[in-house]
Amino acid sequence: MKHIILPPIVLTVVCAAVCGLLAAVNAATSDKIAQAEINKVQKSLVTVFGEGTYTEQPQSFEGVTAVYRSDSGLTIYDITADGYAKGGIRALVGINTDGSIGAVGIVSCGETAGVGTKVTEKDYLAQFAGAKDASGYPDIISKATFSSNGLRSAVQLAQDCYAKEGQS
């Protein structure tokens, strides 16, 4: 009887110890991870939109992670979109005061290397600048249809949100 009861007890103790260690590691690192994420976004803001002050705004829109305003008046939307991979494209879309695209940048891209990641290339992203609607967006990248459409949907969402802000 002793041989039947002992293994489940040992397994329970080991599982409880491992869970406790994971909880302790999570508690010790969660603030550092959150700060690293903030730093990553701030670095991306500066890389895409230039030096300046970027202030997070209290607005919230479905599908938008955060909204920032630059000291130059640009409204920037942090959007995670589905490409080939679900949630594979995290983009920053800056909207000028006239509603046109100021710039588009990528925070992270989990798309297929060499194919879907073409949406992260500076030349491709630069083609969005100045567009006021979908007719001004660059062509879809051949063999990267899902990724192209994902980025286009992120840009369109940013423009839609900007239009909603103007109406409120």
URVENMO-V269625 format. One record per helix or strand of 2 or more residues. SS is the DSSP state (hx for helix, st for strand). FROM is the first residue (numbers start at 1). TO is the last residue. If there is no record, write none. Layout:
SS_FROM_TO + SS_FROM_TO
//
This chain:
hx_2_49 + st_54_56 + st_64_70 + st_75_81 + st_89_95 + st_101_109 + hx_116_120 + hx_122_126 + hx_134_136 + hx_145_167
//
